[in-house]
């Protein structure tokens, strides 16, 4: 559901948002009271407001996925399959596979930017990130050694 900060902003700026109410079939207060999710809000308000045909159309065309093919340096994309903001249906699997400079690593859980695990929650993202950086460093060291011989 929308966070309390976003809900407060919607209520604070409800007069500016009133023209959207006819389009969405609800008042801003009703959306907040109904505790809509981010996806519902994007589907009802954001996507149509910017002329997108569907929610997935909005997510794909607004995403940095359109630039993945331009990545020229080794890059690790780290995500989770239970991310409520970046749903698995819009993950750039094919785009990352097609660019030899990118790796898309998807963990089953962790939420959105949380990457927590265990009963005593700790952030797990540091292990794969450090492993990736170590691998890059080892690769470059090996390249330097090979170039000397």
C-alpha positions, -999 to 999 in steps of 0.1 A, spaced: 0 0 0 11 36 -4 33 48 24 21 73 50 43 100 35 29 96 0 -7 95 14 0 127 33 12 143 1 -19 132 -18 -42 147 9 -21 179 11 -23 184 -26 -58 170 -32 -71 202 -48 -44 200 -75 -53 164 -81 -91 169 -82 -91 168 -121 -79 132 -120 -108 120 -99 -131 116 -128 -105 96 -147 -99 73 -117 -135 70 -105 -126 78 -69 -117 109 -48 -81 113 -36 -94 107 -1 -110 74 -11 -78 62 -27 -59 69 6 -87 54 27 -88 23 5 -51 19 10 -43 13 -26 -9 -2 -35 17 16 -55 8 -6 -85 -29 3 -82 -20 40 -80 3 38 -110 -24 19 -129 -52 43 -119 -34 76 -120 2 76 -132 1 56 -164 -31 72 -179 -20 107 -168 11 103 -190 -6 86 -219 5 50 -214 -18 23 -226 -12 -1 -196 7 -3 -163 33 -26 -179 36 -2 -208 44 26 -183 69 6 -163 87 -7 -194 89 27 -212 98 46 -181 124 22 -170 162 24 -173 159 -10 -191 159 10 -223 195 19 -216 209 -15 -206 222 -21 -241 244 11 -237 262 -1 -206 299 -2 -214 314 -11 -181 309 -42 -159 276 -37 -140 258 -58 -115 220 -54 -113 208 -67 -80 171 -73 -75 146 -95 -57 116 -115 -71 93 -102 -43 101 -65 -49 67 -48 -48 79 -19 -69 99 -37 -96 78 -67 -103 95 -98 -119 74 -93 -151 94 -62 -160 129 -73 -151 153 -68 -179 163 -105 -182 168 -105 -220 185 -71 -221 211 -80 -195 217 -114 -212 223 -96 -244 250 -72 -229 282 -89 -219 289 -61 -195 259 -67 -173 248 -93 -148 213 -94 -134 211 -113 -101 177 -119 -87 172 -133 -52 138 -148 -42 133 -124 -14 144 -91 0 117 -66 -9 124 -32 -24 159 -19 -15 157 -39 17 176 -71 10 170 -84 45 172 -121 54 170 -143 85 153 -143 119 177 -116 131 173 -96 99 205 -85 82 211 -70 48 225 -97 25 233 -76 -6 269 -68 6 280 -104 0 272 -107 -37 283 -71 -44 317 -77 -27 320 -110 -45 313 -93 -78 339 -65 -71 365 -91 -60 359 -111 -92 364 -79 -113 396 -71 -95 409 -107 -99 400 -106 -136 419 -73 -141 449 -86 -122 450 -117 -144 447 -96 -175 477 -75 -164 497 -106 -158 488 -121 -192 497 -88 -209 532 -89 -193 540 -123 -207 
